Amino acid sequence: MKAEIRYGKHEVSFYRTHPTRGLLGGRVSIDVFGDNFMPAYTEGDNRDVVATDTMKNFVYAAALDYPGTSHEGFAAFLGRRFIATYPQMQWLRLLLREIPFAMHSPKLLSPLEDDYGIVELEIGQAGLRDVRCGRRNLRLVKLTGSAFKDFARDAYTTLPEVSDRPLFIYLDVHWRYRRMEDGVDDGAARIESVAVRDALIQTFDEFVSMSIQHLVHEMGSRLLARFEGMAEVSFDAQNRLWDTSKVSESDPTVKVFSDPKPAHGMIGLTLTRDA
């Protein structure tokens, strides 16, 4: 019998305030891996087990000590401190989700139910194993400049072809760096996730697409051209186009839409830079 071991603490929220660095808010999930924890499973021997409650407190202490301002930098800082403090952890996986706030003044903020940055990091005793950054939960609506036609049709096809339509998408984007360290150092090579978001919005606004597949390919191509440090970019896009409920008899460009059925299209794409 084979077993893969992991355990950890999930959804640890923190809000670090600093007089000059401002507010850093996030939610951390930690998974620890190591065959040496097997006795805890097979024999109830917990001598090597770091309690998940201890992990939670460790996150708070690391957030207090972190000298930087980015979520990517904090993920690396936290992972390295875990590995250095607990050598029985062979490797661990961190998922750090930004808790975004809008800043109205240096002291006044409000939480946003909006898109957010994400960092997925794997680190072992020998150092970083993988870093993937991203921006999730983008919701973008374009009222014109999108088409979908000339697709395969058969007896099951009822969808009409359209040369111009509104398009509502949910979008997650992730990227990897040519050098992993660039993603977690608070230096000029790190790519701000809000800069990626703004670039995606610009492409969506400017580009006349023939499908969502066409759109995300253009988005990815432009990102790789703009951000030299990116080695790979990937998308998960959902088609959330509204249902047409009423069309004006006097002016067919005036329409009323309603929310669609729960079933939705899903489009994925990964683009990797040529070596």
Secondary structure, 3 states (H helix, E strand, C coil): CCCCCEEEEEEEEEEEEECCCEEEEEEEEEEEECHHHHHHHHCCCCCCCCCHHHHHHHHHHHHHHCCCCCHHHHHHHHHHHHHHHCCCCCEEEEEEEECCEEEEECCEEEECCCCEEEEEEEEECCEEEEEEEEEEEEEEEECCCECECCCCCCCCCCCCCECCCCEEEEEEEEEEECCHHHHHCCCCCCCCHHHHHHHHHHHHHHCCECCHHHHHHHHHHHHHHHCCCEEEEEEEEEECCCEEEEECCCCCCCEEEECCCCCCEEEEEEEECCC
